Amino acid sequence: MLTLDAIPIGQHVRMVGFRHQAQGFRHKLLAMGLTPGVIMKIVRLAPLGDPVQVMLRGYTLSLRKKECQQIEVEYADGNTQQQDNTSNTSAVNACFSR
């Protein structure tokens, strides 16, 4: 199963659930709107990859890489394969060119 930390920038994903190790902060994430079925978009990554900024339900949320590793997702269009990695590369290049 895919986890949120493996999704490139710009991709839309649907949350499937949490891994069993996420019990410690599961209630916190649920309270912030991360519920199964919600559609999220990866907006950006910090230069070192942590935190990850996602957009869901009309707001942006920053999550630590450790939290993203516990969130199971699928691509919103139903595909299980990565579609286009060029947006991830261009976003990283834009970050370093500033």
Backbone as numpy.savetxt, mean C-alpha at the origin, in Angstrom:
# Nx Ny Nz CAx CAy CAz Cx Cy Cz
0.06 -14.75 -1.25 -0.79 -13.57 -1.25 0.10 -12.32 -1.25
-0.29 -11.33 -2.03 0.44 -10.07 -2.08 0.25 -9.27 -0.80
1.27 -8.53 -0.42 1.13 -7.62 0.71 1.34 -6.19 0.20
0.87 -5.23 0.95 0.88 -3.84 0.53 2.28 -3.31 0.27
3.28 -3.82 0.96 4.64 -3.33 0.77 5.24 -3.71 -0.58
4.64 -4.66 -1.30 5.17 -5.12 -2.58 4.52 -4.43 -3.78
3.63 -3.48 -3.54 2.89 -2.82 -4.62 3.61 -1.56 -5.06
3.80 -1.36 -6.38 4.49 -0.16 -6.86 3.61 1.08 -6.79
4.25 2.24 -6.84 3.55 3.53 -6.81 2.57 3.62 -7.97
1.40 4.18 -7.69 0.39 4.42 -8.71 -0.61 3.30 -8.89
-0.37 2.15 -8.32 -1.27 1.00 -8.48 -2.44 1.08 -7.50
-3.60 0.66 -7.97 -4.78 0.56 -7.13 -4.93 -0.90 -6.68
-5.16 -1.07 -5.40 -5.31 -2.41 -4.84 -6.55 -2.47 -3.94
-7.05 -3.66 -3.76 -8.18 -3.92 -2.86 -7.65 -4.70 -1.67
-8.00 -4.24 -0.49 -7.55 -4.94 0.70 -8.33 -6.24 0.87
-7.60 -7.32 1.13 -8.20 -8.63 1.33 -8.34 -8.94 2.82
-7.30 -8.60 3.59 -7.34 -8.88 5.03 -5.99 -8.63 5.66
-5.85 -9.14 6.88 -4.61 -8.99 7.63 -3.96 -10.36 7.81
-2.66 -10.37 7.94 -1.96 -11.59 8.32 -2.17 -11.83 9.80
-1.91 -13.03 10.24 -2.13 -13.37 11.65 -1.23 -12.59 12.60
-0.05 -12.18 12.13 0.87 -11.45 12.99 0.40 -10.02 13.25
-0.63 -9.55 12.58 -1.08 -8.16 12.68 -2.03 -7.92 13.85
-2.22 -8.88 14.72 -3.20 -8.74 15.79 -2.92 -7.56 16.71
-1.65 -7.21 16.89 -1.30 -6.12 17.80 -1.82 -4.77 17.37
-1.79 -4.47 16.08 -2.25 -3.16 15.61 -3.42 -3.26 14.64
-4.04 -4.41 14.55 -5.18 -4.63 13.66 -6.32 -3.67 13.96
-6.65 -3.49 15.24 -7.77 -2.61 15.61 -7.47 -1.16 15.25
-6.22 -0.75 15.38 -5.83 0.61 15.00 -6.04 0.82 13.50
-5.63 -0.15 12.68 -5.78 -0.03 11.24 -7.25 -0.06 10.83
-8.04 -0.90 11.48 -9.48 -0.94 11.19 -10.13 0.41 11.51
-9.74 1.02 12.62 -10.30 2.31 13.01 -9.93 3.42 12.02
-8.81 3.26 11.33 -8.39 4.25 10.34 -9.00 4.01 8.97
-9.88 3.02 8.85 -10.56 2.79 7.58 -10.00 1.67 6.74
-8.99 0.99 7.21 -8.43 -0.14 6.48 -9.25 -1.39 6.75
-10.33 -1.53 6.02 -11.22 -2.67 6.18 -11.19 -3.51 4.91
-11.43 -4.80 5.02 -11.44 -5.65 3.82 -12.40 -5.11 2.76
-11.90 -5.06 1.52 -12.70 -4.58 0.40 -12.41 -3.14 0.00
-11.74 -2.37 0.86 -11.46 -0.97 0.54 -10.42 -0.89 -0.57
-10.61 0.07 -1.49 -9.68 0.30 -2.59 -8.66 1.34 -2.14
-7.39 1.06 -2.37 -6.30 1.97 -2.00 -5.41 2.21 -3.20
-4.75 3.36 -3.19 -3.75 3.68 -4.21 -2.45 4.02 -3.49
-1.36 3.47 -3.99 -0.04 3.79 -3.45 0.35 5.14 -4.03
0.49 6.15 -3.17 0.77 7.51 -3.63 2.27 7.76 -3.73
3.01 7.46 -2.67 4.46 7.66 -2.72 5.15 6.88 -1.61
6.45 6.77 -1.80 7.32 6.13 -0.82 8.33 7.15 -0.35
8.70 7.08 0.90 9.81 7.90 1.38 11.08 7.43 0.68
12.10 8.27 0.60 13.32 7.89 -0.14 13.92 6.55 0.28
13.82 6.18 1.55 14.35 4.90 1.99 13.27 3.81 2.05
12.07 4.12 1.54 11.00 3.12 1.47 10.10 3.04 2.68
10.33 3.88 3.68 9.52 3.82 4.89 9.32 5.23 5.41
8.13 5.76 5.51 6.83 5.11 5.38 6.30 5.11 3.94
5.16 4.46 3.77 4.45 4.38 2.50 3.19 5.22 2.64
2.93 6.08 1.65 1.71 6.89 1.70 0.67 6.27 0.76
-0.51 6.00 1.31 -1.61 5.43 0.53 -2.81 6.36 0.60
-3.62 6.33 -0.45 -4.87 7.09 -0.47 -6.02 6.10 -0.42
-6.96 6.35 0.51 -8.15 5.53 0.62 -9.26 6.37 1.22
-10.47 6.11 0.80 -11.66 6.79 1.33 -11.53 8.31 1.34
-10.80 8.87 0.37 -10.69 10.32 0.25 -9.63 10.98 1.11
-8.79 10.24 1.78 -7.71 10.83 2.57 -6.44 10.01 2.37
-5.31 10.61 2.75 -4.05 9.90 2.65 -3.60 9.44 4.03
-2.93 8.33 4.03 -2.51 7.69 5.27 -1.08 7.21 5.07
-0.23 7.47 6.04 1.15 6.98 6.00 1.26 5.75 6.90
1.82 4.71 6.35 1.99 3.44 7.07 3.45 3.02 7.06
3.89 2.47 8.15 5.23 1.92 8.22 5.33 0.66 7.37
6.52 0.39 6.90 6.76 -0.80 6.09 6.33 -2.07 6.84
6.58 -2.11 8.14 6.21 -3.27 8.96 4.69 -3.47 8.94
3.92 -2.38 8.98 2.46 -2.48 8.91 2.01 -2.93 7.53
2.66 -2.41 6.49 2.31 -2.78 5.12 2.55 -4.27 4.85
3.54 -4.83 5.51 3.84 -6.25 5.33 2.75 -7.14 5.92
1.88 -6.60 6.74 0.83 -7.38 7.38 -0.53 -7.21 6.71
-0.61 -6.37 5.66 -1.87 -6.10 4.97 -1.88 -6.85 3.65
-2.79 -7.79 3.51 -2.90 -8.58 2.28 -3.81 -7.86 1.30
-3.35 -7.79 0.04 -4.09 -7.06 -0.99 -4.12 -7.86 -2.29
-4.96 -7.40 -3.19 -4.98 -7.89 -4.57 -5.15 -6.67 -5.47
-4.71 -6.78 -6.72 -4.88 -5.66 -7.63 -6.37 -5.41 -7.82
-6.75 -4.14 -7.89 -8.16 -3.76 -7.95 -8.86 -4.29 -9.19
-8.12 -4.50 -10.27 -8.74 -5.01 -11.49 -8.81 -6.52 -11.51
-8.37 -7.17 -10.44 -8.47 -8.62 -10.34 -7.21 -9.36 -10.72
-6.26 -8.69 -11.38 -5.01 -9.34 -11.75 -4.17 -9.60 -10.52
-3.39 -10.64 -10.54 -2.49 -10.92 -9.42 -1.05 -10.57 -9.77
-0.81 -10.16 -11.02 0.54 -9.83 -11.46 0.73 -8.32 -11.51
1.96 -7.88 -11.29 2.30 -6.47 -11.40 2.13 -6.06 -12.85
1.53 -4.88 -13.08 1.22 -4.47 -14.44 2.27 -3.56 -15.04
2.71 -2.54 -14.30 3.62 -1.56 -14.87 4.51 -1.02 -13.76
5.77 -1.24 -13.88 6.70 -0.80 -12.85 7.36 0.53 -13.22
7.02 1.13 -14.38 7.67 2.36 -14.80 7.30 3.53 -13.90
6.09 3.56 -13.34 5.71 4.67 -12.47 6.54 4.66 -11.19
6.89 3.49 -10.70 7.72 3.38 -9.51 9.11 3.96 -9.77
9.69 3.63 -10.91 11.00 4.13 -11.26 10.99 5.63 -11.47
9.99 6.16 -12.18 9.94 7.59 -12.43 9.70 8.37 -11.15
8.95 7.83 -10.21 8.71 8.52 -8.94 9.99 8.59 -8.13
10.76 7.52 -8.13 12.03 7.52 -7.40 12.99 8.51 -8.04
13.05 8.54 -9.37 13.93 9.47 -10.06 13.52 10.91 -9.79
12.22 11.19 -9.76 11.73 12.53 -9.47 12.11 12.96 -8.08
12.08 12.04 -7.15 12.42 12.33 -5.76 13.89 12.75 -5.63
14.78 12.08 -6.37 16.20 12.38 -6.27 16.62 13.56 -7.14
15.79 13.97 -8.09 16.17 15.07 -8.98 15.80 16.43 -8.41
15.13 16.47 -7.27 14.71 17.76 -6.69 15.85 18.48 -6.05
